[in-house]
Amino acid sequence: TLILTGHLWVRVYVPESWLGLIKLGEHVRVRVDSFPGKDFDGVVEQINRQAEFTPRNVQTVADRIKQVFGVKVRLPSDDDRLRAGMAADVYFPNVK
């Protein structure tokens, strides 16, 4: 979900096995449901140093019990098409 706090950003949760493939400052692709097929540029701004359980708003019980790491991705705040609260998917270049 996109969040607006002076800067537009999205928080995603990734499994431990992805940590070696994601780097601070890395450019990523972000897609939102409102613009299917349109990629927005994002930059990895933060990778949590501590694991946490998947947030409760994840859809399935099986996914909620997994431990994950939060990753914060900054988006361009000057793009009027993006709005806080939009559902988003983040695609990391080194993760297949």
Helices and strands as residue ranges (DSSP letters): E 2-4, E 8-14, G 16-21, E 27-32, E 40-47, E 52-53, H 61-64, E 67-75, E 88-91
